[in-house]
């Protein structure tokens, strides 16, 4: 009789609205199970100061591979990594189904930006011993995009990017960077108004593709800084193009408006090298944001050439909102923040 009753109830429920008792019961059950599957204690074991876990290894492996990743993508990866590791430990089918449901929906209670910060802090504790670090930065064009880069904390004068690069390759990379930051190329032109004495200048940190190729074909620097070895190997046209694309794929260069410039990873990892080698405006050629202090290769510059104040677009907005007027914050400069020009 119970079997007939079940058939009858199934026939009745089929005629009910879309959300049936069975579906509601299932939803309640899944909700209850989800609530019972707490990941807080599990995550705590992966942020302990003395442990090195599979989660740390997975994060490091990912960042070694991609070098730079958005915070959104990294958080999604960490959610899936935590659920995958937790699935290996569950003892009941209900817990397994709940975790699988979370995996499919991407809705993982308790795993958020705060969790991401804790896990990265824990991971950096392990990386510190080998002079590596996961560094946070903002996208140069969109401040809402947070980036994380896997960097070497001790870049040497020879820019040892990775073991796959030979000494000759390193010299070529130095030539690429020099083509972007050397004074002869950063300041395109400078003029002085005869009547007002106002100095105007245009700066740029981007190089057209073929001009960069030509720079490589002309050959690397004459000497290696560390051992004085003369490096004379040059590249053909095809080899130059392949080399630049390799640097682009590896995250050192990026294309902006079809021109090459230093990518986020290169800026973050080579910060000390760039400042030590080229200096900061006005004595040198490296531009730093007046608002946040980060190096920038595109942004806004004060139209008064003697001022040298530069901003990220979003940093100018923050400074503007914090002031009672729109005057440039650069000392005696009287220019208006709205008149800053793009570079």
Order of alpha helices (4+ residues) and beta strands (2+ residues): alpha-alpha-alpha-alpha-beta-alpha-alpha-alpha-beta-beta-alpha-alpha-beta-beta-beta-alpha-alpha-beta-beta-alpha-alpha-beta-beta-alpha-beta
